[in-house]
Amino acid sequence: MTKIIIINGPNLNLLGEREQTQYGNKDYKYLEEICQSRAKDLNIDIEIQQSNIEGDIVNINIRLDFNLEPNSALKIIDYSIDKSEKNFVNIVYNFNLEKDAILKNYKLDKEENNNIKYSYNNINLDTNSVAENFILSLGSSFIKNEINCNLNGKYSSAFVNGIFNLDNNKNHEIRTSINHLNENTKSYQLIKSVLGENTKSAYQGKIFVKSNAQKTDGYQLSKAILLSDNAEFNAKPELEIYADDVKCSHGSASGSLNQDSIFYIMSRGLNYIEAKELLINGFLLDVVEKITDNEIKNLIKNIMGLKE
């Protein structure tokens, strides 16, 4: 049986379209009961860990430890629904993946709020284990997501994909460190940003390859579209390699939308705004399509209004 852990909110994706409309604004406790009922119908073991907080709390500190036994699988959806304001939220996740274990770790920051958030994920991977991470960075005024992956076992793999889609003076950051510590390990990182008025995003990504980690395959790329003259994207890609039989690459690019592409689309009957939206849609879909879980992929497309 598959186990899903929902952190900081009920899984509205388990509801049908009619139920989401009908119950979307109801009490979260009631929504949890609906999700639990639907999960039983789908033969899913679901656990909901709620840390939504209202009121004037200065800081919130949470630590969550997960141990995935051999041949096990875990899906986590961290969907924050914030009712508090101007707080500091600090969450630490520790994951230990044993042989052939699979982790799917999805972080969705959608709701507008004025909190300062920090999320640290430490992931240790044994032989042939896989960690898939996806970050959707939209709602908070300031948030930093940090992911550290230690590829300890042969044939282990780590994937980190993320989207910044910011407006209204937001400041978001992703920092990753992928440590290849054994031979025949693989990592893939793709981060894309769309930045509006007075926004900032930063991506610092590092690939480290130990001297005995031959046959390493590491890929890292970040791209940004700046929709305003005062939008800012900062990237710091890093490679630190001590082995000689590896395939590693990193890169970063940023700029405004291509006016020739906009003109071409407008010549096919779309107006200027529609042409811009179409280009941004295709730019971000490239990241979303990397998600291996179809339900999560469709949920994120719905959240962002992306169309294929």
Buried (B, 14 or more C-beta within 10 A) or exposed (E): EEEBBBBBBBBBBBBEEEBBEEBEEEEBEEBBEBBBEBBEEEEBEBEBEBBEBEEEEEEBEBEBEBEBEEEBBBBBBBBBBBEBEEBBBBBBBBBBBBBBBBBBBBBBBBBEBEBBBBBBBBBBBBBBBBBBBBBBBBBBBBBBBBBBBBBBBBBBBBBBBBBBBBBEEBBBBBBBBBBBBBBBBBBBBBBBBBBBEBBBBBBBBBBBBBEEBBBBBBBBBBBBBBBEEEBBBBBEBEBEBEBEEBEBEBEBEBEEBEEEBBEEBBEEEBEEEEBBBBBBBEBBBEBBEBBEBEBBBBBBBEBBEBEE
